[in-house]
């Protein structure tokens, strides 16, 4: 079996796993590796890991025997049953205090369950979000660990060493108990869906309303990346738009407009519904991908359904481009505000003590949504830990107020032009709804009472008192029990 030489063990040698192992090796940690297809272990040692301190294992027993106590065993395998299978394979070879880490894109409910199960066996479990893709894994990912709190001291030095750094601080900190780490990663991915959709809509307005060429839009995004919108996704979008196919035409014109998804955005929306949090922008981003997938149906409908009769006149082109930038910035703020609303509500629901400023720092570098203004989010929750909503922070309140004229212009131009901007539009509707003291839900409550005797509260009576009106004069006084729907 060999002596215990490994500081850390990793199972799963796909590209993410390989890159994370090489990252740990660069930072002086000896990593033991195993893969279900054992030949991949030898291939990795003979190629990518040649000349490193990486140690191979050809069985689970050998893998565990080569790890120092407490053993730290990380799984980077496909989410779902594979994780449970490997946990069962590891358990007979581990001892009290050893740590099993799941670094895949697991559902937070599974991480909640696995934490309890592994702890019942006398071991510790960590479900950690890993973001940043292949490059992040190799040179510094964003890491979002949660699970058994007692595990954190045993993995902290390794995780924070290999994580991305922002202002010399590691983009990794303990998130919370149970499934908290994977929940935060899920919300990160949901926000990522929103950011990507917002960028798509900005591109669409610049192309279809402002009449900009791909070269112009690439230049515009590159300039935007020098402003408050400075972010990884804006940067790569500028590069994508500037990229030419072999025939010299824009590469994006050759890519089919049919988007895929892996489910984390949908999970975020499902959780928002379960927790009664209006995460409308991420929901629209998920729906936009689903609508894009109806490609053949859309093509058929395009020849039958009419749009606007006259073209929208934008006036000054540079001013309009700035309006689109402001719309993108303000909508992005609303998206993050909604994401943080969901995190706060989930923390109450699951009794997690989420460190909101630390989460902003975790997302500041290494991950896909890394951007300049995450530092402002960290400052907002650091300065006022009980901040109810990001929109109420002075910095973001002023930013949205400054942007809203252009934001409204961009959304109006889209409506007049027949260009779909579901994320821009829902963000503006959410902002207007959130700042409105009296919404038309009084009519809705009256309707519910009329057809179902669901009762309502009155503005001239104390909150918590419920009333029913005999609207038709023929009903009785029996009411339905109140419920939220």
Secondary structure as a PSIPRED ss2 file (coil, helix, strand):
# PSIPRED VFORMAT (PSIPRED V4.0)

   1 X C   1.000  0.000  0.000
   2 X C   1.000  0.000  0.000
   3 X C   1.000  0.000  0.000
   4 X C   1.000  0.000  0.000
   5 X C   1.000  0.000  0.000
   6 X E   0.000  0.000  1.000
   7 X C   1.000  0.000  0.000
   8 X E   0.000  0.000  1.000
   9 X E   0.000  0.000  1.000
  10 X E   0.000  0.000  1.000
  11 X E   0.000  0.000  1.000
  12 X C   1.000  0.000  0.000
  13 X C   1.000  0.000  0.000
  14 X C   1.000  0.000  0.000
  15 X H   0.000  1.000  0.000
  16 X H   0.000  1.000  0.000
  17 X H   0.000  1.000  0.000
  18 X H   0.000  1.000  0.000
  19 X H   0.000  1.000  0.000
  20 X H   0.000  1.000  0.000
  21 X H   0.000  1.000  0.000
  22 X H   0.000  1.000  0.000
  23 X H   0.000  1.000  0.000
  24 X H   0.000  1.000  0.000
  25 X H   0.000  1.000  0.000
  26 X H   0.000  1.000  0.000
  27 X C   1.000  0.000  0.000
  28 X C   1.000  0.000  0.000
  29 X C   1.000  0.000  0.000
  30 X C   1.000  0.000  0.000
  31 X E   0.000  0.000  1.000
  32 X E   0.000  0.000  1.000
  33 X E   0.000  0.000  1.000
  34 X E   0.000  0.000  1.000
  35 X C   1.000  0.000  0.000
  36 X C   1.000  0.000  0.000
  37 X C   1.000  0.000  0.000
  38 X C   1.000  0.000  0.000
  39 X H   0.000  1.000  0.000
  40 X H   0.000  1.000  0.000
  41 X H   0.000  1.000  0.000
  42 X H   0.000  1.000  0.000
  43 X H   0.000  1.000  0.000
  44 X H   0.000  1.000  0.000
  45 X H   0.000  1.000  0.000
  46 X H   0.000  1.000  0.000
  47 X C   1.000  0.000  0.000
  48 X C   1.000  0.000  0.000
  49 X C   1.000  0.000  0.000
  50 X C   1.000  0.000  0.000
  51 X C   1.000  0.000  0.000
  52 X C   1.000  0.000  0.000
  53 X C   1.000  0.000  0.000
  54 X C   1.000  0.000  0.000
  55 X E   0.000  0.000  1.000
  56 X E   0.000  0.000  1.000
  57 X C   1.000  0.000  0.000
  58 X C   1.000  0.000  0.000
  59 X C   1.000  0.000  0.000
  60 X H   0.000  1.000  0.000
  61 X H   0.000  1.000  0.000
  62 X H   0.000  1.000  0.000
  63 X H   0.000  1.000  0.000
  64 X H   0.000  1.000  0.000
  65 X H   0.000  1.000  0.000
  66 X C   1.000  0.000  0.000
  67 X E   0.000  0.000  1.000
  68 X C   1.000  0.000  0.000
  69 X C   1.000  0.000  0.000
  70 X C   1.000  0.000  0.000
  71 X C   1.000  0.000  0.000
  72 X E   0.000  0.000  1.000
  73 X E   0.000  0.000  1.000
  74 X E   0.000  0.000  1.000
  75 X E   0.000  0.000  1.000
  76 X C   1.000  0.000  0.000
  77 X C   1.000  0.000  0.000
  78 X C   1.000  0.000  0.000
  79 X C   1.000  0.000  0.000
  80 X C   1.000  0.000  0.000
  81 X H   0.000  1.000  0.000
  82 X H   0.000  1.000  0.000
  83 X H   0.000  1.000  0.000
  84 X H   0.000  1.000  0.000
  85 X H   0.000  1.000  0.000
  86 X H   0.000  1.000  0.000
  87 X H   0.000  1.000  0.000
  88 X H   0.000  1.000  0.000
  89 X H   0.000  1.000  0.000
  90 X H   0.000  1.000  0.000
  91 X H   0.000  1.000  0.000
  92 X C   1.000  0.000  0.000
  93 X C   1.000  0.000  0.000
  94 X C   1.000  0.000  0.000
  95 X C   1.000  0.000  0.000
  96 X C   1.000  0.000  0.000
  97 X C   1.000  0.000  0.000
  98 X C   1.000  0.000  0.000
  99 X E   0.000  0.000  1.000
 100 X E   0.000  0.000  1.000
 101 X E   0.000  0.000  1.000
 102 X E   0.000  0.000  1.000
 103 X C   1.000  0.000  0.000
 104 X C   1.000  0.000  0.000
 105 X C   1.000  0.000  0.000
 106 X C   1.000  0.000  0.000
 107 X C   1.000  0.000  0.000
 108 X H   0.000  1.000  0.000
 109 X H   0.000  1.000  0.000
 110 X H   0.000  1.000  0.000
 111 X H   0.000  1.000  0.000
 112 X H   0.000  1.000  0.000
 113 X H   0.000  1.000  0.000
 114 X H   0.000  1.000  0.000
 115 X H   0.000  1.000  0.000
 116 X H   0.000  1.000  0.000
 117 X H   0.000  1.000  0.000
 118 X H   0.000  1.000  0.000
 119 X H   0.000  1.000  0.000
 120 X H   0.000  1.000  0.000
 121 X C   1.000  0.000  0.000
 122 X C   1.000  0.000  0.000
 123 X C   1.000  0.000  0.000
 124 X E   0.000  0.000  1.000
 125 X E   0.000  0.000  1.000
 126 X E   0.000  0.000  1.000
 127 X E   0.000  0.000  1.000
 128 X E   0.000  0.000  1.000
 129 X E   0.000  0.000  1.000
 130 X E   0.000  0.000  1.000
 131 X E   0.000  0.000  1.000
 132 X C   1.000  0.000  0.000
 133 X H   0.000  1.000  0.000
 134 X H   0.000  1.000  0.000
 135 X H   0.000  1.000  0.000
 136 X H   0.000  1.000  0.000
 137 X H   0.000  1.000  0.000
 138 X H   0.000  1.000  0.000
 139 X H   0.000  1.000  0.000
 140 X C   1.000  0.000  0.000
 141 X C   1.000  0.000  0.000
 142 X E   0.000  0.000  1.000
 143 X E   0.000  0.000  1.000
 144 X E   0.000  0.000  1.000
 145 X E   0.000  0.000  1.000
 146 X E   0.000  0.000  1.000
 147 X E   0.000  0.000  1.000
 148 X C   1.000  0.000  0.000
 149 X H   0.000  1.000  0.000
 150 X H   0.000  1.000  0.000
 151 X H   0.000  1.000  0.000
 152 X H   0.000  1.000  0.000
 153 X H   0.000  1.000  0.000
 154 X H   0.000  1.000  0.000
 155 X H   0.000  1.000  0.000
 156 X H   0.000  1.000  0.000
 157 X H   0.000  1.000  0.000
 158 X H   0.000  1.000  0.000
 159 X H   0.000  1.000  0.000
 160 X H   0.000  1.000  0.000
 161 X H   0.000  1.000  0.000
 162 X H   0.000  1.000  0.000
 163 X C   1.000  0.000  0.000
 164 X C   1.000  0.000  0.000
 165 X E   0.000  0.000  1.000
 166 X E   0.000  0.000  1.000
 167 X C   1.000  0.000  0.000
 168 X C   1.000  0.000  0.000
 169 X E   0.000  0.000  1.000
 170 X E   0.000  0.000  1.000
 171 X C   1.000  0.000  0.000
 172 X E   0.000  0.000  1.000
 173 X C   1.000  0.000  0.000
 174 X C   1.000  0.000  0.000
 175 X C   1.000  0.000  0.000
 176 X E   0.000  0.000  1.000
 177 X E   0.000  0.000  1.000
 178 X C   1.000  0.000  0.000
 179 X C   1.000  0.000  0.000
 180 X H   0.000  1.000  0.000
 181 X H   0.000  1.000  0.000
 182 X H   0.000  1.000  0.000
 183 X H   0.000  1.000  0.000
 184 X H   0.000  1.000  0.000
 185 X H   0.000  1.000  0.000
 186 X H   0.000  1.000  0.000
 187 X H   0.000  1.000  0.000
 188 X H   0.000  1.000  0.000
 189 X H   0.000  1.000  0.000
 190 X H   0.000  1.000  0.000
 191 X H   0.000  1.000  0.000
 192 X H   0.000  1.000  0.000
 193 X H   0.000  1.000  0.000
 194 X H   0.000  1.000  0.000
 195 X H   0.000  1.000  0.000
 196 X H   0.000  1.000  0.000
 197 X H   0.000  1.000  0.000
 198 X H   0.000  1.000  0.000
 199 X H   0.000  1.000  0.000
 200 X H   0.000  1.000  0.000
 201 X H   0.000  1.000  0.000
 202 X H   0.000  1.000  0.000
 203 X H   0.000  1.000  0.000
 204 X H   0.000  1.000  0.000
 205 X H   0.000  1.000  0.000
 206 X H   0.000  1.000  0.000
 207 X H   0.000  1.000  0.000
 208 X H   0.000  1.000  0.000
 209 X C   1.000  0.000  0.000
 210 X C   1.000  0.000  0.000
 211 X C   1.000  0.000  0.000
 212 X C   1.000  0.000  0.000
 213 X C   1.000  0.000  0.000
 214 X H   0.000  1.000  0.000
 215 X H   0.000  1.000  0.000
 216 X H   0.000  1.000  0.000
 217 X H   0.000  1.000  0.000
 218 X H   0.000  1.000  0.000
 219 X H   0.000  1.000  0.000
 220 X H   0.000  1.000  0.000
 221 X H   0.000  1.000  0.000
 222 X H   0.000  1.000  0.000
 223 X H   0.000  1.000  0.000
 224 X H   0.000  1.000  0.000
 225 X C   1.000  0.000  0.000
 226 X C   1.000  0.000  0.000
 227 X C   1.000  0.000  0.000
 228 X C   1.000  0.000  0.000
 229 X C   1.000  0.000  0.000
 230 X C   1.000  0.000  0.000
 231 X E   0.000  0.000  1.000
 232 X H   0.000  1.000  0.000
 233 X H   0.000  1.000  0.000
 234 X H   0.000  1.000  0.000
 235 X H   0.000  1.000  0.000
 236 X H   0.000  1.000  0.000
 237 X H   0.000  1.000  0.000
 238 X H   0.000  1.000  0.000
 239 X H   0.000  1.000  0.000
 240 X H   0.000  1.000  0.000
 241 X H   0.000  1.000  0.000
 242 X H   0.000  1.000  0.000
 243 X C   1.000  0.000  0.000
 244 X E   0.000  0.000  1.000
 245 X C   1.000  0.000  0.000
 246 X C   1.000  0.000  0.000
 247 X C   1.000  0.000  0.000
 248 X C   1.000  0.000  0.000
 249 X C   1.000  0.000  0.000
 250 X E   0.000  0.000  1.000
 251 X H   0.000  1.000  0.000
 252 X H   0.000  1.000  0.000
 253 X H   0.000  1.000  0.000
 254 X H   0.000  1.000  0.000
 255 X C   1.000  0.000  0.000
 256 X C   1.000  0.000  0.000
 257 X C   1.000  0.000  0.000
 258 X C   1.000  0.000  0.000
 259 X C   1.000  0.000  0.000
 260 X C   1.000  0.000  0.000
 261 X C   1.000  0.000  0.000
 262 X C   1.000  0.000  0.000
 263 X C   1.000  0.000  0.000
 264 X H   0.000  1.000  0.000
 265 X H   0.000  1.000  0.000
 266 X H   0.000  1.000  0.000
 267 X H   0.000  1.000  0.000
 268 X H   0.000  1.000  0.000
 269 X H   0.000  1.000  0.000
 270 X H   0.000  1.000  0.000
 271 X H   0.000  1.000  0.000
 272 X H   0.000  1.000  0.000
 273 X H   0.000  1.000  0.000
 274 X H   0.000  1.000  0.000
 275 X C   1.000  0.000  0.000
 276 X C   1.000  0.000  0.000
 277 X C   1.000  0.000  0.000
 278 X C   1.000  0.000  0.000
 279 X C   1.000  0.000  0.000
 280 X H   0.000  1.000  0.000
 281 X H   0.000  1.000  0.000
 282 X H   0.000  1.000  0.000
 283 X H   0.000  1.000  0.000
 284 X H   0.000  1.000  0.000
 285 X H   0.000  1.000  0.000
 286 X H   0.000  1.000  0.000
 287 X H   0.000  1.000  0.000
 288 X H   0.000  1.000  0.000
 289 X H   0.000  1.000  0.000
 290 X H   0.000  1.000  0.000
 291 X H   0.000  1.000  0.000
 292 X H   0.000  1.000  0.000
 293 X C   1.000  0.000  0.000
 294 X C   1.000  0.000  0.000
 295 X H   0.000  1.000  0.000
 296 X H   0.000  1.000  0.000
 297 X H   0.000  1.000  0.000
 298 X H   0.000  1.000  0.000
 299 X H   0.000  1.000  0.000
 300 X H   0.000  1.000  0.000
 301 X H   0.000  1.000  0.000
 302 X H   0.000  1.000  0.000
 303 X C   1.000  0.000  0.000
 304 X C   1.000  0.000  0.000
 305 X C   1.000  0.000  0.000
 306 X C   1.000  0.000  0.000
 307 X C   1.000  0.000  0.000
 308 X C   1.000  0.000  0.000
 309 X C   1.000  0.000  0.000
 310 X C   1.000  0.000  0.000
 311 X C   1.000  0.000  0.000
 312 X C   1.000  0.000  0.000
 313 X C   1.000  0.000  0.000
 314 X C   1.000  0.000  0.000
 315 X C   1.000  0.000  0.000
 316 X C   1.000  0.000  0.000
 317 X H   0.000  1.000  0.000
 318 X H   0.000  1.000  0.000
 319 X H   0.000  1.000  0.000
 320 X H   0.000  1.000  0.000
 321 X H   0.000  1.000  0.000
 322 X H   0.000  1.000  0.000
 323 X H   0.000  1.000  0.000
 324 X H   0.000  1.000  0.000
 325 X H   0.000  1.000  0.000
 326 X H   0.000  1.000  0.000
 327 X H   0.000  1.000  0.000
 328 X H   0.000  1.000  0.000
 329 X H   0.000  1.000  0.000
 330 X H   0.000  1.000  0.000
 331 X H   0.000  1.000  0.000
 332 X H   0.000  1.000  0.000
 333 X H   0.000  1.000  0.000
 334 X H   0.000  1.000  0.000
 335 X H   0.000  1.000  0.000
 336 X H   0.000  1.000  0.000
 337 X H   0.000  1.000  0.000
 338 X H   0.000  1.000  0.000
 339 X H   0.000  1.000  0.000
 340 X H   0.000  1.000  0.000
 341 X H   0.000  1.000  0.000
 342 X H   0.000  1.000  0.000
 343 X H   0.000  1.000  0.000
 344 X H   0.000  1.000  0.000
 345 X H   0.000  1.000  0.000
 346 X H   0.000  1.000  0.000
 347 X H   0.000  1.000  0.000
 348 X H   0.000  1.000  0.000
 349 X H   0.000  1.000  0.000
 350 X H   0.000  1.000  0.000
 351 X C   1.000  0.000  0.000
 352 X C   1.000  0.000  0.000
 353 X C   1.000  0.000  0.000
 354 X C   1.000  0.000  0.000
 355 X C   1.000  0.000  0.000
 356 X H   0.000  1.000  0.000
 357 X H   0.000  1.000  0.000
 358 X H   0.000  1.000  0.000
 359 X H   0.000  1.000  0.000
 360 X H   0.000  1.000  0.000
 361 X H   0.000  1.000  0.000
 362 X H   0.000  1.000  0.000
 363 X C   1.000  0.000  0.000
 364 X C   1.000  0.000  0.000
 365 X C   1.000  0.000  0.000
 366 X C   1.000  0.000  0.000
 367 X C   1.000  0.000  0.000
 368 X C   1.000  0.000  0.000
 369 X C   1.000  0.000  0.000
 370 X C   1.000  0.000  0.000
 371 X E   0.000  0.000  1.000
 372 X C   1.000  0.000  0.000
 373 X C   1.000  0.000  0.000
 374 X H   0.000  1.000  0.000
 375 X H   0.000  1.000  0.000
 376 X H   0.000  1.000  0.000
 377 X H   0.000  1.000  0.000
 378 X H   0.000  1.000  0.000
 379 X H   0.000  1.000  0.000
 380 X H   0.000  1.000  0.000
 381 X H   0.000  1.000  0.000
 382 X H   0.000  1.000  0.000
 383 X H   0.000  1.000  0.000
 384 X C   1.000  0.000  0.000
 385 X C   1.000  0.000  0.000
 386 X C   1.000  0.000  0.000
 387 X C   1.000  0.000  0.000
 388 X C   1.000  0.000  0.000
 389 X C   1.000  0.000  0.000
 390 X H   0.000  1.000  0.000
 391 X H   0.000  1.000  0.000
 392 X H   0.000  1.000  0.000
 393 X C   1.000  0.000  0.000
 394 X H   0.000  1.000  0.000
 395 X H   0.000  1.000  0.000
 396 X H   0.000  1.000  0.000
 397 X H   0.000  1.000  0.000
 398 X H   0.000  1.000  0.000
 399 X H   0.000  1.000  0.000
 400 X H   0.000  1.000  0.000
 401 X H   0.000  1.000  0.000
 402 X H   0.000  1.000  0.000
 403 X H   0.000  1.000  0.000
 404 X H   0.000  1.000  0.000
 405 X H   0.000  1.000  0.000
 406 X H   0.000  1.000  0.000
 407 X H   0.000  1.000  0.000
 408 X H   0.000  1.000  0.000
 409 X H   0.000  1.000  0.000
 410 X H   0.000  1.000  0.000
 411 X H   0.000  1.000  0.000
 412 X H   0.000  1.000  0.000
 413 X H   0.000  1.000  0.000
 414 X H   0.000  1.000  0.000
 415 X H   0.000  1.000  0.000
 416 X H   0.000  1.000  0.000
 417 X H   0.000  1.000  0.000
 418 X C   1.000  0.000  0.000
 419 X C   1.000  0.000  0.000
 420 X C   1.000  0.000  0.000
 421 X C   1.000  0.000  0.000
 422 X H   0.000  1.000  0.000
 423 X H   0.000  1.000  0.000
 424 X H   0.000  1.000  0.000
 425 X H   0.000  1.000  0.000
 426 X H   0.000  1.000  0.000
 427 X H   0.000  1.000  0.000
 428 X H   0.000  1.000  0.000
 429 X H   0.000  1.000  0.000
 430 X H   0.000  1.000  0.000
 431 X H   0.000  1.000  0.000
 432 X H   0.000  1.000  0.000
 433 X H   0.000  1.000  0.000
 434 X H   0.000  1.000  0.000
 435 X C   1.000  0.000  0.000
 436 X C   1.000  0.000  0.000
 437 X C   1.000  0.000  0.000
 438 X C   1.000  0.000  0.000
 439 X C   1.000  0.000  0.000
 440 X C   1.000  0.000  0.000
 441 X H   0.000  1.000  0.000
 442 X H   0.000  1.000  0.000
 443 X H   0.000  1.000  0.000
 444 X H   0.000  1.000  0.000
 445 X H   0.000  1.000  0.000
 446 X H   0.000  1.000  0.000
 447 X H   0.000  1.000  0.000
 448 X H   0.000  1.000  0.000
 449 X H   0.000  1.000  0.000
 450 X H   0.000  1.000  0.000
 451 X H   0.000  1.000  0.000
 452 X H   0.000  1.000  0.000
 453 X C   1.000  0.000  0.000
 454 X C   1.000  0.000  0.000
 455 X C   1.000  0.000  0.000
 456 X E   0.000  0.000  1.000
 457 X C   1.000  0.000  0.000
 458 X C   1.000  0.000  0.000
 459 X C   1.000  0.000  0.000
 460 X C   1.000  0.000  0.000
 461 X C   1.000  0.000  0.000
 462 X C   1.000  0.000  0.000
 463 X C   1.000  0.000  0.000
 464 X C   1.000  0.000  0.000
 465 X C   1.000  0.000  0.000
 466 X C   1.000  0.000  0.000
 467 X E   0.000  0.000  1.000
 468 X C   1.000  0.000  0.000
 469 X C   1.000  0.000  0.000
 470 X C   1.000  0.000  0.000
 471 X C   1.000  0.000  0.000
 472 X C   1.000  0.000  0.000
 473 X C   1.000  0.000  0.000
 474 X C   1.000  0.000  0.000
 475 X C   1.000  0.000  0.000
 476 X C   1.000  0.000  0.000
 477 X C   1.000  0.000  0.000
 478 X C   1.000  0.000  0.000
 479 X C   1.000  0.000  0.000
 480 X C   1.000  0.000  0.000
 481 X C   1.000  0.000  0.000
 482 X C   1.000  0.000  0.000
 483 X C   1.000  0.000  0.000
 484 X C   1.000  0.000  0.000
 485 X C   1.000  0.000  0.000
